[in-house]
Structures are given as C-alpha cells and as structure tokens.
Amino acid sequence: MKRLTYTIELSPYLMQTFKKYNVKAGDAFRAEDFPKAIKELDALSQFIAGLPVAYKKEIILSYLKKQSFENDWIAGNPDLTM
C-alpha cells in the first residue's frame, strides 16, 4: 500500500499562547475579529476532510495544544499524524 504524505504549516499566530480573559455571559466569539485564524482553520478543515475519522479531533487538538500525539492515535490514523 502506497502512503501519501501531506504537509500543512500552521503559523505561529494560531499556535501562540493567548492571555486569559474574563468572559461575560453576553460575550460571543466573532470570526470577523480573527481573520487570520479563520483562514488557517479553513485550510486545516479542507486538508483533513478526506482523511480517516479515527482520532481526528484528538490528534488535531493535541497537536495544537502540545505538539504531540498518543501512540494509539498514530496507529489508528497514520495519514493524519505523518
């Protein structure tokens, strides 16, 4: 079986640590306030759309938070973790 390799780069903007803010009851996320993040998330969504579902959300969130994966996730979805 031939493996396909993909490369996607996430900018430091999406990966950086943000300050904590107090969120009030009426506050809401407004995408128009974060156009760079939305553009990168759209690119990521398009990239992963055709990949297997196994551990997809866990892999994405873990990479964004810690830049790491669990071994079971790598075995379960090698195309996404390469």
LINTAHU-V180902 format. One record per backbone hydrogen bond with DSSP energy under -1.0 kcal/mol. NH is the residue of the N-H (numbers start at 1). CO is the residue of the C=O. If there is no record, write none. Layout:
# LINTAHU-V180902
nh:co
NH:CO
NH:CO
This chain:
# LINTAHU-V180902
nh:co
15:11
16:12
27:24
33:30
34:31
38:34
39:35
40:36
41:37
42:38
43:39
44:40
45:41
46:42
47:43
48:44
51:48
56:53
59:55
60:56
61:57
62:58
63:59
64:60
65:61
66:62
67:63
74:70
75:71
76:72
77:73
81:77
